[in-house]
Amino acid sequence: MNQLNSKLLLDKSLQQADKAASWLKRSLEKSKAIKITPKLSEADFDVLENLTSRFARLCDILVQKVFRAISAHELEPDGSLIDHINRAAKRGIVTDEKVMRELKELRNTIAHEYTEEELSELFEKIRASSPELLQILENAKKYVKA
């Protein structure tokens, strides 16, 4: 991939991430008024389900597209998921590899089956972790502009 194509891919990935982040912010704001309990109303459940879905989407875009596009633009070999997370940490995009791995594990929990009893805890974790995920996107954008 040449530099022009890798820059276009990086720009497109960041645009996708920005759009996903705006939807996540919307869901996060709506979720703030909800008291998370095991007995949620259908409307509150819908808001929290949107939040988890949008969290997972942004997490995927960051790791699978943005981090990979940065590596490609910097002529790094593709590598594994862990390679991309470690590089993001070395670049200062992620403050700690462990944090990004935890966010990715949280995303995986969303994608797989979970019990009804686990939902309250999952919703709380997503709501608490969303600002961190959004900050990682901001860090990636600053890194790319530098």
ZAMARGU-4260 file (C-alpha; in steps of 0.2 Angstrom, whole numbers, plus 5000, padded with zeros to 4 digits):
<rodrens>
0) 5000/5000/5000 | 5007/5017/4995 | 5007/5032/5006 | 4993/5041/4998 | 4982/5025/4999
5) 4987/5022/5017 | 4982/5041/5021 | 4965/5039/5013 | 4962/5023/5023 | 4967/5032/5039
10) 4956/5047/5035 | 4941/5036/5031 | 4944/5025/5047 | 4945/5041/5058 | 4929/5048/5050
15) 4920/5031/5054 | 4926/5032/5071 | 4920/5050/5073 | 4903/5045/5067 | 4902/5030/5079
20) 4908/5041/5093 | 4895/5054/5090 | 4882/5040/5092 | 4890/5033/5107 | 4890/5050/5115
25) 4871/5052/5112 | 4868/5035/5120 | 4879/5039/5134 | 4870/5056/5138 | 4853/5047/5137
30) 4859/5033/5149 | 4864/5045/5162 | 4846/5048/5168 | 4844/5029/5170 | 4846/5020/5187
35) 4852/5003/5182 | 4843/4990/5191 | 4839/4972/5187 | 4821/4978/5184 | 4823/4990/5170
40) 4808/4997/5160 | 4808/4992/5141 | 4812/5010/5136 | 4827/5011/5148 | 4833/4993/5142
45) 4832/5000/5124 | 4843/5015/5129 | 4856/5004/5137 | 4856/4991/5123 | 4860/5005/5111
50) 4874/5011/5122 | 4882/4993/5123 | 4880/4991/5104 | 4888/5008/5100 | 4902/5005/5113
55) 4906/4989/5104 | 4906/4997/5087 | 4918/5011/5092 | 4929/4999/5100 | 4930/4988/5084
60) 4933/5003/5073 | 4947/5009/5084 | 4956/4992/5085 | 4952/4985/5069 | 4952/5000/5058
65) 4961/5015/5066 | 4975/5007/5074 | 4978/4996/5059 | 4977/5011/5047 | 4990/5020/5058
70) 5002/5006/5057 | 4999/5004/5038 | 5003/5023/5036 | 5018/5021/5046 | 5024/5006/5036
75) 5023/4994/5050 | 5019/4976/5047 | 5000/4971/5050 | 5003/4960/5065 | 4990/4954/5078
80) 4977/4963/5088 | 4990/4963/5103 | 5003/4971/5091 | 4991/4985/5087 | 4986/4988/5105
85) 5005/4988/5110 | 5009/5000/5096 | 4995/5011/5101 | 5002/5012/5119 | 5019/5016/5112
90) 5012/5030/5102 | 5003/5037/5117 | 4986/5034/5110 | 4982/5022/5124 | 4989/5026/5141
95) 4991/5007/5146 | 4989/4991/5135 | 4980/4983/5149 | 4966/4997/5148 | 4963/4994/5130
100) 4963/4975/5132 | 4950/4977/5146 | 4939/4988/5134 | 4941/4975/5121 | 4936/4961/5133
105) 4921/4971/5138 | 4917/4973/5119 | 4918/4954/5118 | 4907/4951/5132 | 4894/4962/5123
110) 4896/4951/5107 | 4894/4935/5116 | 4879/4928/5126 | 4877/4934/5144 | 4864/4930/5157
115) 4850/4942/5162 | 4858/4943/5180 | 4874/4950/5172 | 4866/4964/5162 | 4866/4977/5176
120) 4884/4975/5179 | 4888/4975/5161 | 4878/4991/5158 | 4887/4999/5173 | 4904/4994/5166
125) 4899/5001/5148 | 4893/5017/5155 | 4909/5019/5166 | 4921/5014/5152 | 4913/5024/5137
130) 4922/5041/5142 | 4939/5031/5141 | 4935/5024/5124 | 4930/5041/5118 | 4946/5048/5125
135) 4957/5035/5115 | 4949/5041/5099 | 4953/5059/5103 | 4971/5053/5107 | 4972/5044/5090
140) 4966/5060/5081 | 4979/5070/5090 | 4993/5058/5086 | 4988/5058/5068 | 4988/5077/5067
145) 5005/5078/5075
</rodrens>
